[in-house]
Amino acid sequence: MSDVCNLAWWQKTIAYEVYPKSFLDTAGQGTGTIAGITARLDYLHSLGVGALWITPCYKSPMVDNGYDVQDYYAIDPSFGTMANMDELIERGREHGIRVVMDLVFNHTSNRCDWFVESSSSRNNDKADWYIWRDAREDGSAPTNWRSIFGGSAWEWCEERGQYYLHTFAKQQPDLNWECPEVRKALFDIANWWANKGVGGFRIDAITYIKKPPAFEDGPIDGEDGLSPIHDATANQAGILDYLHEFKASVRDGRDIFMVGEANGVDAKDLDQWVGDEGVFDMLFEFSHMHVPVGKAEIWCRPVTWKLTDLKRALGASQRATATNGWYPAFFENHDQPRSTVNFFRCDGPLAKKAKVLAAVLLSTRGTPFVYQGEELGYGNATWRSIDEFDDVQTRAQYEFALSEGLDEQAALAACARFSRDNARTPMQWDATRNAGATDGNPWLPVHDDYPTCNVAVQEGDPDSPLLWYRLLAALRTSHTELVAGDWRELLADDERILAFERTLGDRRSVTLANFSDEEAPYDTAVVAGLAPVAESQGPTTAGTLRPLEAVIWG
Ligand code: NOJ
């Protein structure tokens, strides 16, 4: 059993992810700025936020919205200046909020100086900083791997007369972690940012950094004749050696946290990754995110799922971090559709669904990561044409769907359901033009529902998701078991109710969340001796949950 006093600051707080391009524009340019984030620190503070993860705002050609870094030591002018960033870090601290930087270390931009030099010849100082291979005899790519954004994972470079590997877009060449100078350059960057006083790092796509000893074709799984790179390169033996080096160089001796983005790591392997013997403090693994989309994440191949599948995935992660390591709880991030659509198979008001998810997110064991706008209960946006999307992955999924034989309308529907651009539309601050997010031309369409679903409206509505988030944040302070208590699943086989208890000494809470649009009876024994302390739809009746109702008993 943990005690709240023994927990680190980042285990007790709420983390919030900002996608700066869509948060708040202070420059009238259609895209958000760092100054816009600073201007909303009071708002974040009101949500109980203590850690603020900002997706990459380094200098970048923005092929993948900042995940293609050109210069890790510079801020992209579209976001502002390094002085703006220093101010955010400083003012954040005054609000009790520590900035968390996103480290993109699997790859750089192809416009990064390192790659420009590496690609210029076969014998420059950085010749082996990236993954270079000769063509096959017939001139074709070295393997049949498909990049995560579609098409071959290899791109031909005329100057070197070789192919380079890119796990993501061709403008995102993979770094060669085997090269000690590469590792040193990356660790120097992280230390430079840590010395600025940031509170931690989210480390991007970390499971791809170690490549297999031999590069071999994989089984073809689609009409394009390619094989997913993920199956060939994710989570290779030996990866943890590099990451232990990383931890020793950057994390040890500092009061910061590191959370890795780790697609390809199963809950059962979490103990090697987190905790005392692990390499990170927390790991974003995606087993629950895969439930509605399938592990292959091919949007045009629908999967069927039930609530117990989701419960099994969440439960496995809880059990894997029960005594070792810590869990970062999340239902949304900038790569996912909105959770109110993603995790429900029934109709019903989005606000009720958002409150159900929030009850789980803020009372389960782990650090809750809230994604911007999640606290308002957005649904997915309405997409009228593929041209409205501005995302390299969505375009690739669209092309793939067409290659699989879907017509344009069906391919668009798959993108509308699963595209991560659903999470990237401008933040909805108020009912003024462009939801108050920008005076310029927004880079993505503003969500249709912004006149009624926005911060200003919800602040005045006692039943709103926003005020529910604030109530739950406060509950975490008064009910310490919600932060430090053990976790145990209840009603495991129930297909409507997700339920668990938290216990700390003689303190006990029970969360009951009805994910269905039907009344859901339950045995009152699970809440014996407790009283409702948070009710998503007003006074509840013991023994039955209303459709889409969540109640925390304590
Ligand atoms: C994961 C990031 O979250 C995503 O947005 C990005 O496109 C890829 N990694 C590539 O960096």
Boltz pocket constraint, residues with backbone or C-beta under 6 A from the ligand:
constraints:
  - pocket:
      binder: B
      contacts: [[A, 64], [A, 67], [A, 68], [A, 104], [A, 168], [A, 204], [A, 205], [A, 261], [A, 334], [A, 335]]
      max_distance: 6.0
